[in-house]
Amino acid sequence: MQRDDISDVRAAHVLTGAGTSLLPSDPRNGQFEEFGLYLDGRTALEAGDAARARELWEQLLALPPESRPWRTVWAAFMIGRSYQRTAPAEAKHWYRYTRDLAAEGYSDGLGLANASLGWEARAELDTGDMVRAVALYMEQYVAGDPTAFASLNVAAWKAASGSPRAFNGYARDPLMRRVLTAWALAGGDPSARPDQCPTSEFRFAWCNALAEVSSVDPSEAAMLAWFATEYGSDELAARWVAMAAPDSDLLPWLRMQAAVRTGDHGAATLAMRDLVAAMPTDDGKEYWRESRYSPPSRRACARGRLGALLMSAGRFADALEEFIAAHEWKDAAYLADRVLDEDELRCFVDSLADGHLPEAQAPRSAWQKDLNAAGELRFLLARRLVRAGRLTEALDYMPARHRTELAQFRGLLAAGNDIACSADARAAALLTAARIARGSGMELMGTEHWPDGHYNEGNGGGPDLGRLRRLLTDRVLVYATADELRRVETSGAVPSQRFHYRYYAADLAWQAARLMPDNSPATAAALCEGGRWLMYRDPPAADRFYKSLVRRCGETPLGREAARVRWFPAKPKQAAG
């Protein structure tokens, strides 16, 4: 306050052209009497003498209007504050007077007229007039005061915590009805006070109170219908829908909800398409979410729901497009990796214009990959083609940073399976290919989600969505079709184990060892290397390498050591320096 007192004195000094002898620290000179009276009143109030403070501020207000342009609003506001606890009715009078004075043109550099709305609302709240308190808080919020949001939450909670007999009165007041309905739908503000949120008892009682309202504004009716739908009153929802404005974007949602209850899949899909078509396009402003906790846009929610409905209709390619446009990469990746076959996915990727999907921006994983949606799909397709053994086709879709390694891997596999080559050459090629599969398997053939988790570079594969979808066969509208489940059964990684490519690498090492002679140090090293890739995660799978090492290479140092320790020998320590 002192800083604002001084700044206003300086401003008054400039505006009045007063002499330089007038100092900001001495505001009790001549025409600046209002500053002295205001500061003396503040001093008295801080000393606990509220009566003396009010007397001084009333003297300020009794000055001629031209002598008090700076502190008139301040004085009236502080008189109201001095009555806040002892005489709320008197406080409300002074708050209204504060706003009248500001409207007349008196200086209000601190925005006290707006603040007086909140303090008057608090007085109304303390005296039990919830309707008036909410109206004032809303006026304060509309005026741009961000603190009004938290106050509205408190006011709604107090109203909801009161006697249910008052709810009918609240429901008949248009503004109170809207605020309490929106508060109940939103679930309050749990980030501030989790205990100040709507309870199920209040929602039920509020729904009953709304049933007593005979008519509402069309712009409000759709929201009330949504509330009635959420809490199971179909008859009330139908009444509000009949009153709703025909252009409300909630109506398609409500039609979709009604279709869910009746099991009408076609009506639900049509309602979602209407909703998406009615919404404005994102115009590049809706980006993929930075994290899984970021809320999606309303349009993205609609397109995600539409994608789920299309999946249940067996229209998998259409559903994939909706999920990408909805920024739902997890669902899109499930379709691309497990449901569409390789040729369907390849056709979809090839149809993308200029490598981009409409309305889709860069999908961002936990590692903030710098790829757009089309790029992610191309990369996913390349890895899937590798898993299917279609390496030549995969080269066309693999990102440039991995293409050279994939070409090398393809050449090594071809050499390893070429019976025209010598056994030693084939074994060397297969063993090198095995090392590439072990070291770069995530990039060359890893699944996006389960079991490998390419989306977060292997730090967790996420749930097996194919298995979870099998639990949805008895749902009304969103369910997994028999065709989807059949596709899922035949499209998973083999084996369906975390880091499945390690097993593939181990198999290549096993094939290489079979081409190598017994009791050869090179054979023992190949068996030992392949077994070590599995020994910690899956000892039973590594056991065949251990047994073969002992039986085939028992005369080698590695074979003798394996027989002694009854498992794979420890890796020799690297010499320092």
C-alpha positions, -999 to 999 in steps of 0.1 A, spaced: 0 0 0 28 25 9 43 21 -25 9 29 -42 4 59 -18 37 74 -28 32 67 -66 -2 84 -65 12 114 -47 39 117 -73 12 114 -101 -9 141 -84 22 163 -81 28 161 -118 -8 165 -128 -14 196 -106 19 213 -115 27 217 -77 60 232 -67 90 210 -61 89 217 -23 60 191 -21 76 158 -11 59 124 -16 68 114 19 47 143 33 13 140 17 -5 163 42 1 196 24 -27 217 10 -47 200 -17 -32 166 -8 -52 163 24 -69 131 12 -37 112 13 -31 122 49 -66 112 60 -64 79 42 -30 70 58 -41 81 92 -72 58 89 -50 29 79 -28 35 109 -58 36 132 -72 4 118 -39 -14 122 -39 -3 158 -73 -19 163 -94 13 164 -118 6 136 -142 33 147 -115 60 145 -104 47 111 -139 49 97 -143 84 111 -111 95 93 -122 79 60 -156 95 62 -139 129 67 -120 121 35 -153 114 17 -168 146 30 -141 167 12 -151 184 -20 -150 160 -50 -122 179 -66 -100 175 -34 -102 137 -33 -97 122 -68 -71 96 -56 -84 80 -24 -122 82 -26 -126 46 -38 -99 34 -14 -116 49 16 -151 35 7 -136 1 2 -117 1 35 -148 12 54 -166 -19 39 -137 -41 49 -138 -27 85 -174 -39 88 -168 -73 71 -170 -94 103 -190 -73 126 -217 -59 104 -219 -77 70 -250 -58 59 -232 -24 64 -202 -39 46 -223 -47 16 -236 -12 14 -201 2 13 -189 -23 -13 -217 -12 -36 -208 24 -29 -172 16 -38 -183 5 -73 -206 36 -77 -176 59 -69 -154 40 -94 -180 44 -120 -182 81 -114 -145 84 -124 -126 84 -91 -91 67 -93 -91 29 -88 -55 19 -95 -58 -12 -74 -90 -25 -90 -109 -23 -57 -143 -20 -75 -137 -55 -89 -124 -67 -56 -154 -54 -38 -176 -78 -57 -157 -107 -41 -159 -92 -7 -196 -85 -10 -201 -120 -22 -182 -133 9 -206 -112 31 -236 -127 13 -220 -162 17 -216 -156 55 -252 -144 58 -265 -174 39 -276 -158 6 -261 -183 -17 -278 -171 -48 -266 -135 -44 -231 -147 -35 -228 -168 -67 -242 -139 -88 -215 -116 -74 -187 -141 -78 -197 -147 -114 -197 -109 -120 -162 -107 -105 -151 -136 -127 -165 -120 -159 -147 -88 -149 -114 -107 -151 -105 -115 -115 -89 -150 -116 -95 -155 -78 -133 -157 -85 -129 -192 -98 -118 -207 -65 -145 -186 -47 -172 -200 -70 -160 -235 -61 -164 -227 -24 -198 -211 -29 -211 -241 -49 -198 -265 -23 -215 -245 5 -247 -245 -14 -245 -282 -21 -237 -289 16 -268 -271 28 -303 -284 33 -318 -302 3 -349 -282 9 -331 -252 -6 -322 -270 -38 -356 -263 -54 -350 -225 -49 -315 -228 -64 -329 -247 -94 -354 -220 -102 -327 -193 -103 -312 -193 -139 -277 -184 -129 -275 -206 -98 -289 -235 -118 -262 -232 -144 -234 -228 -119 -244 -258 -98 -251 -280 -128 -217 -272 -143 -200 -276 -109 -216 -310 -105 -207 -322 -140 -171 -310 -136 -166 -326 -103 -157 -294 -85 -120 -284 -82 -102 -313 -65 -68 -297 -71 -77 -271 -44 -98 -290 -19 -106 -326 -26 -132 -325 1 -151 -296 -15 -164 -317 -45 -199 -328 -54 -211 -359 -37 -233 -386 -53 -260 -376 -28 -260 -340 -40 -260 -350 -76 -291 -372 -70 -309 -345 -50 -300 -319 -76 -313 -340 -104 -346 -343 -86 -347 -305 -80 -341 -299 -117 -371 -321 -125 -393 -294 -108 -382 -267 -133 -408 -263 -159 -388 -245 -186 -352 -233 -192 -333 -213 -218 -325 -233 -249 -288 -226 -245 -289 -242 -211 -312 -272 -218 -285 -293 -235 -262 -291 -205 -291 -300 -182 -299 -330 -204 -263 -341 -202 -265 -339 -164 -297 -359 -164 -281 -385 -187 -250 -388 -166 -271 -396 -135 -296 -420 -151 -327 -399 -156 -336 -407 -192 -371 -391 -189 -357 -358 -177 -329 -359 -203 -355 -363 -231 -374 -333 -217 -343 -311 -218 -333 -323 -252 -367 -313 -266 -360 -278 -252 -324 -275 -264 -311 -253 -291 -309 -273 -323 -273 -261 -330 -259 -272 -296 -228 -293 -301 -239 -314 -270 -269 -328 -289 -248 -353 -310 -231 -365 -277 -266 -369 -262 -278 -389 -292 -247 -410 -290 -254 -417 -253 -289 -427 -261 -277 -450 -288 -253 -466 -263 -282 -474 -239 -303 -489 -267 -274 -506 -285 -280 -488 -318 -245 -489 -333 -255 -471 -365 -272 -442 -347 -241 -438 -324 -217 -437 -354 -239 -412 -372 -242 -390 -342 -204 -389 -337 -199 -381 -374 -224 -352 -371 -205 -340 -341 -171 -341 -358 -185 -324 -388 -200 -296 -368 -169 -288 -348 -144 -263 -362 -112 -277 -376 -81 -274 -354 -62 -253 -380 -29 -266 -367 -35 -253 -332 -43 -287 -316 -10 -304 -310 -3 -340 -299 -3 -341 -261 30 -335 -244 22 -363 -220 -5 -388 -212 -18 -364 -185 -25 -335 -209 -62 -332 -217 -73 -337 -253 -94 -312 -272 -132 -318 -275 -127 -325 -312 -101 -351 -304 -124 -367 -279 -151 -369 -305 -128 -385 -331 -115 -409 -306 -150 -421 -298 -158 -424 -335 -127 -445 -339 -138 -468 -312 -172 -472 -328 -157 -479 -362 -135 -506 -347 -166 -523 -334 -180 -521 -369 -149 -538 -384 -138 -507 -403 -102 -508 -391 -86 -485 -416 -112 -458 -410 -108 -463 -373 -70 -459 -377 -75 -425 -394 -98 -413 -367 -74 -423 -339 -45 -405 -356 -66 -374 -360 -77 -377 -324 -40 -378 -313 -46 -413 -297 -13 -429 -307 -17 -459 -284 -49 -470 -301 -36 -461 -336 -5 -482 -330 -26 -512 -317 -45 -511 -350 -14 -507 -371 7 -533 -353 -19 -560 -344 -52 -556 -364 -45 -545 -400 -24 -570 -419 9 -559 -435 -6 -553 -469 -36 -533 -455 -12 -512 -434 11 -507 -464 -18 -495 -485 -29 -471 -458 6 -456 -454 11 -453 -492 -22 -433 -494 -9 -406 -471 -5 -374 -490 29 -359 -486 36 -381 -456 10 -363 -434 -25 -371 -422 -51 -344 -421 -53 -326 -387 -25 -348 -372 5 -332 -357 37 -348 -344 29 -376 -319 52 -373 -289 62 -402 -268 78 -400 -234 111 -395 -252 97 -367 -274 105 -384 -307 109 -359 -336 86 -377 -360 53 -368 -375 23 -392 -375 30 -404 -410 66 -410 -401 57 -430 -371 34 -452 -392 61 -457 -418 86 -467 -391 61 -491 -375 53 -506 -409 90 -512 -416 95 -530 -383 64 -551 -389 76 -561 -424 109 -571 -409 91 -593 -384 72 -609 -413 105 -616 -431 98 -591 -459 131 -572 -455 133 -559 -491 99 -542 -488 108 -529 -453 138 -510 -467 114 -487 -485 98 -476 -452 127 -478 -428 140 -443 -417 173 -434 -433 192 -437 -400 185 -474 -398 183 -483 -435 220 -492 -439 219 -515 -410 188 -532 -422 204 -537 -457 234 -552 -440 211 -575 -419 193 -586 -450 225 -594 -468 238 -614 -439 206 -634 -436 207 -642 -474 243 -653 -471 236 -674 -440 208 -692 -458 227 -697 -491 235 -734 -493 260 -726 -521 283 -710 -496 306 -729 -473 294 -738 -438 320 -715 -422 309 -685 -443 272 -692 -436 279 -695 -398 299 -663 -398 271 -644 -416 244 -658 -393 263 -650 -362 269 -614 -374 232 -611 -382 224 -624 -347 245 -597 -331 227 -571 -352 193 -585 -341 204 -584 -305 219 -550 -305 195 -532 -329 164 -554 -327 143 -527 -311 149 -503 -340 147 -530 -367 118 -552 -356 105 -540 -322 68 -538 -315 54 -504 -307 37 -515 -275 35 -550 -260 59 -569 -258 88 -547 -267 77 -511 -261 94 -493 -289 73 -462 -281 94 -455 -250 126 -472 -261 120 -504 -243 113 -489 -208 82 -510 -204 61 -526 -231 27 -515 -217 -3 -537 -214 -11 -564 -240 -40 -546 -257 -49 -576 -278 -55 -596 -246 -75 -568 -230 -97 -564 -261 -108 -600 -257 -126 -589 -226 -148 -565 -245 -168 -591 -265 -200 -586 -244 -202 -548 -245 -231 -529 -260 -213 -508 -287 -176 -507 -281 -164 -543 -284 -139 -565 -302 -153 -584 -331 -144 -620 -339 -125 -607 -370 -104 -584 -348 -96 -612 -323 -86 -635 -352 -63 -609 -366 -47 -603 -332 -41 -640 -327 -20 -642 -359 -1 -609 -358 17 -608 -325 55 -610 -320 70 -645 -319 76 -654 -292 52 -631 -272 79 -622 -247 95 -590 -236 123 -581 -260 112 -608 -284 140 -600 -308 165 -613 -283 150 -647 -288 152 -643 -325 189 -633 -322 195 -663 -300 179 -685 -327 202 -671 -353 232 -678 -331 219 -714 -326 217 -718 -364 252 -705 -368 265 -729 -341 249 -759 -358 270 -751 -389 302 -751 -368 323 -781 -358 322 -796 -323 349 -788 -297 358 -757 -316 365 -726 -294 346 -705 -320 315 -729 -316 318 -727 -278 320 -689 -280 289 -687 -303 269 -710 -280 280 -691 -249 272 -657 -265 237 -668 -276 229 -683 -242 240 -652 -224 214 -631 -243 186 -651 -225 202 -664 -193 190 -636 -170 155 -629 -184 146 -665 -194 169 -692 -180 148 -722 -193 152 -707 -229 189 -704 -224 193 -739 -211 196 -755 -246 227 -734 -252 242 -744 -219 236 -782 -225 249 -779 -261 280 -761 -249 288 -789 -224 280 -817 -248 294 -804 -281 323 -784 -267 333 -802 -235 370 -802 -245 372 -764 -249 380 -741 -220 345 -726 -222 329 -761 -222 350 -773 -193 342 -742 -172 305 -745 -181 305 -781 -168 323 -770 -136 299 -740 -127 269 -759 -142 259 -727 -161 274 -702 -185 309 -691 -175 313 -655 -164 326 -631 -189 363 -624 -186 370 -590 -171 385 -565 -194 421 -555 -187 424 -519 -173 440 -494 -196 
